[in-house]
Amino acid sequence: MDELSLAESRLLLALRDGKPHSATSIAGFGTESEALVAADRPVRLGLVAMQESAQQRAELSAEGRRALAEGLPERRVAKAIAGKGPIALEKLAALGVPAGDVQVAVGWLRRKNWAKVEKGPAGTLLTVASDPAADEQETALREPTKAPGKVLADLAARGLMVLKESRSRTLLITATGAKLAANVQFDVFDTSEVNQVTPELIAKWATMSAAEKAKQRLRPFDFDVPVTVPSPGKPHPLTHILSEIRSIFWSMGFTEIAGDYVESAHWNMDALFIPQDHPARDMQDTFYLAEPASLVVGKGDLDRVAAVHESGGGTGSTGWGGKFDRAVSQKALLRTHTTNTTIRHLAAHPKEPLKAFGLGRVFRKETMDATHLPEFTQIEGIVTEPGATFDTLIGLCKVFFARMGFPEVRFRPAYFPYTEPSMEIDVHYNGRWMELGGCGIFRPEVTKPLGVRDNVVAWGFGLERLAMMRLGLKDIRDLYISDVDWLRTAPLR
Ligand code: PHE
C-alpha cells in the first residue's frame, strides 16, 4: 500500500479512538467536505468505514405559519360554533370563517371527530359540542422535531409543512486503519505537505536543516485515483488513411490529379470506349442529372471518339459499329469512377511519361449493405512511360498494398471495356479474400486516338473497403457514422 498523505494521517489519528465520528466534526478538519476528501482513499482501501444515513427535516410552509398563528381551519370553525347547536354551512361565513376554508374545515372536523355533520332538508348542519382539546397536528405545528413521521406526512399533504431530506456521514476506523494509525511517526499537526515539487523547493532543500526537512512531507502519488482520459482532437481515421496513401504515391514520384463529381458521359464512358449500350450506363446503375441535363463536349473530342466507336478510327479496331450518339455522350451524370479524371489527364498530356494518382468520390446506384456504399472513394492511378508493362502494373499494386499493410494480394482475370488485359485485385485479410478494385492496360481504342505511344497501366481501388480492413470494421457504413467513442479510440497508425 502507498504511504498515507498528511491529511489521511490526520484523519486516521482523529479516528484512532475507534468510535464513530460525524464527518462534520473531525478534529483537524474545518468542514465536512475537507474530511470527506481526506477519507476518499482510506475508505477505498478499507482503512475507514463510512456510513451514510438520510434524515427528514420538516419545515413550516407559509400556509403552515399562518395556521400556527391563527389556528387550523377546523380549529377556527370549531371555536366559532362550539356549544351553539347545529349550524348550517352557509351561516359560517357570517361567523367570520373565510369561504375558502369551509371545505377543508368540514373535512377535517369530520375526520377528527370534532363535529357532528348531518344532511337535512335545510342543507348540511354542523354541531360542535365544545371546543376540542389540541390534537397531534396542532402539536406538530408547534414542535415539528418531536412529531411522528405520519403526522408530518399528513401536514405535508395539507401543504402546511415542507419535508426536506438531509444526509449525514459517520466515519469509523477499521482494524487495518487502526494498525496504520499506530505507525504514524511524525507530528501530524506540525508538518506541512508538499503537493508539488518545484525548482525553488529543490534549491531550498539543500539549505534546509534536518529538523526543517522533517516538517516537510512529500505528498505520495495515488496511481489508482480515477481520472478522465484526455481525448485531444485528431483527424478522422479515413482522413488519416487518405494522407497515408498520398505519402505512398508521392514517395514513388507520383503527381496528384483531381476532377469534378459532375461529368459528361463522354469523359466518364465514351472516351474509355465503353459502348453506348453498355448496361452499366443504365439509369439503374448511373445517376444522371436533371440540372444540368447535359454538358458541352468539344467537337474535336466528339469526332475522335465517335470515329473509334463507329469504326475503330484508325486504331486497328473495328469499333462497336452502329451510330455514335453525340447527345448521349453529352448527358450529365455523377461520375461512376475516377477514371474520368485519368483519361482527361491523359488527353491533356498525351506525349509525356506520366505517373499520376487521384483520390476521389464516386457515385453508383448500389444498394447499401455491409460492403457497399452508393457513394465511395476511389484510389486511382496510371503510369505511362517507355517500357511500362503488365509487370509494372502487378509490381505497383503489390508494393502499394504491402505498404498499406496487406502483403498478400491476388490477381484474377476480369473485363473492363477500356483495358486489355484486365484484372481484379483481392487482398487477404482475416482469413478471407476481399475484392478491392480493378486494373489493366488501356486499350489502343482509348490511347491511340489521343496520340499516346507508350503502354498506360491503370488501376482503381476502393478506399472504404481498404479502410474497413485497416480499422477492423465489419460494416463499411460504420466509417460514416460519427460515433464519438469510436472516433476517440480508433487507432491512427
Ligand atoms: N474504373 C474501374 C472501376 O471503377 C477500375 C479500373 C481502373 C479498372 C483503371 C481498370 C483500370 O471499377
Residues whose N, C-alpha, C, O or C-beta is under 5 A from the ligand:
A	BS01	LIG	T336 H337 T339 F416 T419 G438 C439 G440 A458 W459 G460
